[in-house]
Amino acid sequence: MTATHPYIDQHLSRFTAELMEMLRIPSVSADPQYKEQVLRCAHFVENCFKTMGLDGVEVIPTKGHPIVYGEKIIDPSLPTILVYGHYDVQPADPLELWHSPPFEPVIKPTNIHPKGAIFARGACDDKGQFFMHLKAVEAMLSSDELPCNVKFMIEGEEEIGSEHLGYFVHENKAKLAADIILVSDTGMLANDVPSVTTGLRGLSYVEVEVTGPNRDLHSGLYGGCVKNPINALCEMIASLHDEKGKITVKGFYDSVLEISRDDRDAMAKAPFSEEDYKRALDITDTYGEEGYTTPERGSIRPTLDVNGMWGGYIGEGAKTVIASKANAKISMRLVPNQDPEEITRLFQDHFERIAPTGVNVKVTPHHGGHAAVTPLDSIGYQAAAMAYKETFGKEAIPVRSGGSIPIVAMFEQVLGLKTILMGFGLDSDAIHSPNEHYGLYNFEMGIKTIPYFFKHFVELSKNQ
Amino acid sequence: MTATHPYIDQHLSRFTAELMEMLRIPSVSADPQYKEQVLRCAHFVENCFKTMGLDGVEVIPTKGHPIVYGEKIIDPSLPTILVYGHYDVQPADPLELWHSPPFEPVIKPTNIHPKGAIFARGACDDKGQFFMHLKAVEAMLSSDELPCNVKFMIEGEEEIGSEHLGYFVHENKAKLAADIILVSDTGMLANDVPSVTTGLRGLSYVEVEVTGPNRDLHSGLYGGCVKNPINALCEMIASLHDEKGKITVKGFYDSVLEISRDDRDAMAKAPFSEEDYKRALDITDTYGEEGYTTPERGSIRPTLDVNGMWGGYIGEGAKTVIASKANAKISMRLVPNQDPEEITRLFQDHFERIAPTGVNVKVTPHHGGHAAVTPLDSIGYQAAAMAYKETFGKEAIPVRSGGSIPIVAMFEQVLGLKTILMGFGLDSDAIHSPNEHYGLYNFEMGIKTIPYFFKHFVELSKNQ
């Protein structure tokens, strides 16, 4: 690949400028107000595909936001790599905590990014990361060094559970036929500690509503006489963990595959400092399930967290009201063998059962997904490890992540393909938070590492 | 009072129109955005005072919203009645639950108001009620039947704790000198069951903030590893009541004066149907402190309720975030002998003590007030009872209310005056809620009952 890397060096500042242009589009999939912007972003990706010379470029409508597809088939007898990514982003609120507007990307120096970082919603998750694949393939095409076929499928609903992707994949098995799926939507341990995510947690996300009296009441006249829906919801949520940090939802742990002591010992070799972790988050202590370390709690154990809660008067000042309703968004991270639909059902049953008298409870499932694991002896994982070694000069560490990319399990089920998660983000990139950013060094290293994955994957495939 | 009542009948529709004009002014004291509107409403009241012929009319600035004052001194040797009310209103949200805009008053028929009701924020609390006094005095003045001196003090901060009224009263003891204070800011049991509020609960209102990590986190990566501030706040709130419905704040009940069995038996004579109560609120069961009836829980017992709570992502759809902060507004209703400042301090100490490791807690006091009780053998109470008998044809029932008008205790302390609470609202008027309304029958009966209070109070004063 003698021409690809010089091409990348030569065009890197243009690549950055193009990414920043895409980051100006507020493609927030969760909020219907941004529907047009999400579509605009799909067309931006379409345009990139066309400019770089892909064939069969399409913006494919779904019942939600569209999927952008493009491909380059150089020889049907060669392996095919299917690149997946998503052009939608998380909502940007709370806006007041951003130091610069979320959709006006700026490059600023940071303590840990040697070349500074782009600050914008979606910079790391996932625009900055999927865009690396476009630019890597552009570089290989322009240098006549693309070693195999490539297909791109970039969707617009990842942040809302990829609701319509499953149907699309199901209906387009032939179109999407490939040998491996390649995704950059995760992180690595540090800029000098490359890693490949080999496990992902599953997800069950629900919304709950607790209803008490049929209208908001004056808390002076009714206080102490009726079950207050907010107090009731607090009690119910508080009861979802026991004093050992275990989740009390009946049956929740029944299907969990316990990890062997050996595997836990292997995991424990990854560098981790509890003190640094606490300092970075400015917390006096960590918290979690008794009997597990912080990295274990965040990867191999299922969890339950409230992601949002609201009820009653939340404006300025004081209002003496007993709200008629209280609401919460609750998500559970799942581990291999836990079925998200079953967990959602168990939660629903449990939550309805623990409702105190005087209130009614409604549980609405949002979305879910299975956990997934990539075997270390697969040629996909091997090719990734070799690619990192070429650019970073050291072997990548396999890491089980706490996050969820539910579609990874779906791809395996529907297309029969394993997914390789070559993420170049850092833990501190504040994805899903105010001031999300992505290091320019990471962006560059991603674009340079990806062609090596292509090369080694093709070579390892030949030897099979 | 042979001329006053015909005058009222003749001018009643104009009175209603004037009230509706005032209700169009969104004088929401809690929200700084409405500051100008609050001031506009003060000038509206000033104008009413001038038009009806009061002297010494002033809009008196405070550090917050102004107080409107006016008086008619016909003979310094006669008794003086000081009328108190408030022209500010509660915030109108949730707006989507109003059937007509909160500041566009409309008259609609209802099942229980013989002449229909005016629907608007502040219709009952307290614009519709304090306005009755203006119109009653206008009628007596116009008919040459005002039997004593009258002073009006209408403030603009009742809904936010009357923060600057205490200072004003303190500085104007001579100006406010009177024999009794008369207030209509409470309710009566039913349109055919007149009642006088003889007890009010005190209040301590606080806002709490729980802070965990220094930024919002991705719940996949951090879920299960850090104490989630929303979950923590839920646990803390849940622990504020025990399984008997008792408040667990240390020392909370220490100064409560227990009510005698006799007094509880007397209270139990007021008509009350638990079934009707549940049906009206559409709840399967009531809830409260073990060992007390629903009316007792709502009047003679102290309580604690969450009035608002928020944290994390509360928009549409799903966001997998662990919030950095969670907040709640919490109020406690107090009974005689509980000191609001002490209770606030006890709450603060307790809440900080129960914070789990990994989060920090901040408690900010909003406002408070003492409970108050009016003796049934006072001439003020007697005059009220006789006034109701004149218009309703039956004795008023003395009622201990669960609400708080903290200034009643302050008036007694600073001015040495008892307050008579002649409220004409109904429980179902939805004060502090969407679709607040006030019956036109109640408005009329109020205007007609008030002159009888003046008359009987002057007569009873002579005999003392």
Chai-1 contact restraints between the chains, C-beta under 6 A:
chainA,res_idxA,chainB,res_idxB,connection_type,confidence,min_distance_angstrom,max_distance_angstrom,comment,restraint_id
A,A30,B,G317,contact,1.0,0.0,6.0,A-B,restraint_1
A,D31,B,E316,contact,1.0,0.0,6.0,A-B,restraint_2
A,Q90,B,K319,contact,1.0,0.0,6.0,A-B,restraint_3
A,P91,B,G315,contact,1.0,0.0,6.0,A-B,restraint_4
A,P91,B,K319,contact,1.0,0.0,6.0,A-B,restraint_5
A,I160,B,G317,contact,1.0,0.0,6.0,A-B,restraint_6
A,Y205,B,A318,contact,1.0,0.0,6.0,A-B,restraint_7
A,P213,B,L281,contact,1.0,0.0,6.0,A-B,restraint_8
A,P213,B,I283,contact,1.0,0.0,6.0,A-B,restraint_9
A,N214,B,L281,contact,1.0,0.0,6.0,A-B,restraint_10
A,N214,B,D282,contact,1.0,0.0,6.0,A-B,restraint_11
A,R215,B,S433,contact,1.0,0.0,6.0,A-B,restraint_12
A,D216,B,S433,contact,1.0,0.0,6.0,A-B,restraint_13
A,H218,B,I431,contact,1.0,0.0,6.0,A-B,restraint_14
A,H218,B,H432,contact,1.0,0.0,6.0,A-B,restraint_15
A,S219,B,D305,contact,1.0,0.0,6.0,A-B,restraint_16
A,S219,B,N307,contact,1.0,0.0,6.0,A-B,restraint_17
A,S219,B,S331,contact,1.0,0.0,6.0,A-B,restraint_18
A,G220,B,G402,contact,1.0,0.0,6.0,A-B,restraint_19
A,G220,B,G403,contact,1.0,0.0,6.0,A-B,restraint_20
A,G220,B,S404,contact,1.0,0.0,6.0,A-B,restraint_21
A,L221,B,G402,contact,1.0,0.0,6.0,A-B,restraint_22
A,L221,B,G403,contact,1.0,0.0,6.0,A-B,restraint_23
A,G223,B,T303,contact,1.0,0.0,6.0,A-B,restraint_24
A,G223,B,D305,contact,1.0,0.0,6.0,A-B,restraint_25
A,G223,B,R333,contact,1.0,0.0,6.0,A-B,restraint_26
A,G224,B,G288,contact,1.0,0.0,6.0,A-B,restraint_27
A,G224,B,R297,contact,1.0,0.0,6.0,A-B,restraint_28
A,G224,B,G298,contact,1.0,0.0,6.0,A-B,restraint_29
A,G224,B,R301,contact,1.0,0.0,6.0,A-B,restraint_30
A,G224,B,T303,contact,1.0,0.0,6.0,A-B,restraint_31
A,C225,B,T286,contact,1.0,0.0,6.0,A-B,restraint_32
A,C225,B,G288,contact,1.0,0.0,6.0,A-B,restraint_33
A,C225,B,T294,contact,1.0,0.0,6.0,A-B,restraint_34
A,C225,B,R297,contact,1.0,0.0,6.0,A-B,restraint_35
A,C225,B,G298,contact,1.0,0.0,6.0,A-B,restraint_36
A,V226,B,T286,contact,1.0,0.0,6.0,A-B,restraint_37
A,V226,B,Y287,contact,1.0,0.0,6.0,A-B,restraint_38
A,K227,B,Y287,contact,1.0,0.0,6.0,A-B,restraint_39
A,N228,B,D305,contact,1.0,0.0,6.0,A-B,restraint_40
A,I230,B,V306,contact,1.0,0.0,6.0,A-B,restraint_41
A,I230,B,M309,contact,1.0,0.0,6.0,A-B,restraint_42
A,N231,B,V306,contact,1.0,0.0,6.0,A-B,restraint_43
A,C234,B,C234,contact,1.0,0.0,6.0,A-B,restraint_44
A,C234,B,I237,contact,1.0,0.0,6.0,A-B,restraint_45
A,C234,B,A238,contact,1.0,0.0,6.0,A-B,restraint_46
A,E235,B,A238,contact,1.0,0.0,6.0,A-B,restraint_47
A,I237,B,C234,contact,1.0,0.0,6.0,A-B,restraint_48
A,A238,B,C234,contact,1.0,0.0,6.0,A-B,restraint_49
A,A238,B,E235,contact,1.0,0.0,6.0,A-B,restraint_50
A,A238,B,A238,contact,1.0,0.0,6.0,A-B,restraint_51
A,L281,B,P213,contact,1.0,0.0,6.0,A-B,restraint_52
A,L281,B,N214,contact,1.0,0.0,6.0,A-B,restraint_53
A,D282,B,N214,contact,1.0,0.0,6.0,A-B,restraint_54
A,I283,B,P213,contact,1.0,0.0,6.0,A-B,restraint_55
A,I283,B,G358,contact,1.0,0.0,6.0,A-B,restraint_56
A,T284,B,T357,contact,1.0,0.0,6.0,A-B,restraint_57
A,D285,B,T357,contact,1.0,0.0,6.0,A-B,restraint_58
A,D285,B,G358,contact,1.0,0.0,6.0,A-B,restraint_59
A,T286,B,C225,contact,1.0,0.0,6.0,A-B,restraint_60
A,T286,B,V226,contact,1.0,0.0,6.0,A-B,restraint_61
A,Y287,B,V226,contact,1.0,0.0,6.0,A-B,restraint_62
A,Y287,B,K227,contact,1.0,0.0,6.0,A-B,restraint_63
A,Y287,B,G358,contact,1.0,0.0,6.0,A-B,restraint_64
A,G288,B,G224,contact,1.0,0.0,6.0,A-B,restraint_65
A,G288,B,C225,contact,1.0,0.0,6.0,A-B,restraint_66
A,T294,B,C225,contact,1.0,0.0,6.0,A-B,restraint_67
A,R297,B,G224,contact,1.0,0.0,6.0,A-B,restraint_68
A,R297,B,C225,contact,1.0,0.0,6.0,A-B,restraint_69
A,G298,B,G224,contact,1.0,0.0,6.0,A-B,restraint_70
A,G298,B,C225,contact,1.0,0.0,6.0,A-B,restraint_71
A,R301,B,G224,contact,1.0,0.0,6.0,A-B,restraint_72
A,T303,B,G223,contact,1.0,0.0,6.0,A-B,restraint_73
A,T303,B,G224,contact,1.0,0.0,6.0,A-B,restraint_74
A,D305,B,S219,contact,1.0,0.0,6.0,A-B,restraint_75
A,D305,B,G223,contact,1.0,0.0,6.0,A-B,restraint_76
A,D305,B,N228,contact,1.0,0.0,6.0,A-B,restraint_77
A,D305,B,I322,contact,1.0,0.0,6.0,A-B,restraint_78
A,V306,B,I230,contact,1.0,0.0,6.0,A-B,restraint_79
A,V306,B,N231,contact,1.0,0.0,6.0,A-B,restraint_80
A,N307,B,S219,contact,1.0,0.0,6.0,A-B,restraint_81
A,N307,B,G312,contact,1.0,0.0,6.0,A-B,restraint_82
A,N307,B,Y313,contact,1.0,0.0,6.0,A-B,restraint_83
A,N307,B,V321,contact,1.0,0.0,6.0,A-B,restraint_84
A,G308,B,G312,contact,1.0,0.0,6.0,A-B,restraint_85
A,G308,B,Y313,contact,1.0,0.0,6.0,A-B,restraint_86
A,G308,B,I314,contact,1.0,0.0,6.0,A-B,restraint_87
A,M309,B,I230,contact,1.0,0.0,6.0,A-B,restraint_88
A,M309,B,G311,contact,1.0,0.0,6.0,A-B,restraint_89
A,W310,B,W310,contact,1.0,0.0,6.0,A-B,restraint_90
A,W310,B,I314,contact,1.0,0.0,6.0,A-B,restraint_91
A,G311,B,M309,contact,1.0,0.0,6.0,A-B,restraint_92
A,G312,B,N307,contact,1.0,0.0,6.0,A-B,restraint_93
A,G312,B,G308,contact,1.0,0.0,6.0,A-B,restraint_94
A,Y313,B,N307,contact,1.0,0.0,6.0,A-B,restraint_95
A,Y313,B,G308,contact,1.0,0.0,6.0,A-B,restraint_96
A,I314,B,G308,contact,1.0,0.0,6.0,A-B,restraint_97
A,I314,B,W310,contact,1.0,0.0,6.0,A-B,restraint_98
A,G315,B,P91,contact,1.0,0.0,6.0,A-B,restraint_99
A,E316,B,D31,contact,1.0,0.0,6.0,A-B,restraint_100
A,G317,B,A30,contact,1.0,0.0,6.0,A-B,restraint_101
A,G317,B,I160,contact,1.0,0.0,6.0,A-B,restraint_102
A,A318,B,Y205,contact,1.0,0.0,6.0,A-B,restraint_103
A,A318,B,H366,contact,1.0,0.0,6.0,A-B,restraint_104
A,K319,B,Q90,contact,1.0,0.0,6.0,A-B,restraint_105
A,K319,B,P91,contact,1.0,0.0,6.0,A-B,restraint_106
A,T320,B,S331,contact,1.0,0.0,6.0,A-B,restraint_107
A,V321,B,N307,contact,1.0,0.0,6.0,A-B,restraint_108
A,V321,B,H432,contact,1.0,0.0,6.0,A-B,restraint_109
A,I322,B,D305,contact,1.0,0.0,6.0,A-B,restraint_110
A,S331,B,S219,contact,1.0,0.0,6.0,A-B,restraint_111
A,S331,B,T320,contact,1.0,0.0,6.0,A-B,restraint_112
A,R333,B,G223,contact,1.0,0.0,6.0,A-B,restraint_113
A,T357,B,T284,contact,1.0,0.0,6.0,A-B,restraint_114
A,T357,B,D285,contact,1.0,0.0,6.0,A-B,restraint_115
A,G358,B,I283,contact,1.0,0.0,6.0,A-B,restraint_116
A,G358,B,D285,contact,1.0,0.0,6.0,A-B,restraint_117
A,G358,B,Y287,contact,1.0,0.0,6.0,A-B,restraint_118
A,H366,B,A318,contact,1.0,0.0,6.0,A-B,restraint_119
A,G402,B,G220,contact,1.0,0.0,6.0,A-B,restraint_120
A,G402,B,L221,contact,1.0,0.0,6.0,A-B,restraint_121
A,G403,B,G220,contact,1.0,0.0,6.0,A-B,restraint_122
A,G403,B,L221,contact,1.0,0.0,6.0,A-B,restraint_123
A,S404,B,G220,contact,1.0,0.0,6.0,A-B,restraint_124
A,I431,B,H218,contact,1.0,0.0,6.0,A-B,restraint_125
A,H432,B,H218,contact,1.0,0.0,6.0,A-B,restraint_126
A,H432,B,V321,contact,1.0,0.0,6.0,A-B,restraint_127
A,S433,B,R215,contact,1.0,0.0,6.0,A-B,restraint_128
A,S433,B,D216,contact,1.0,0.0,6.0,A-B,restraint_129
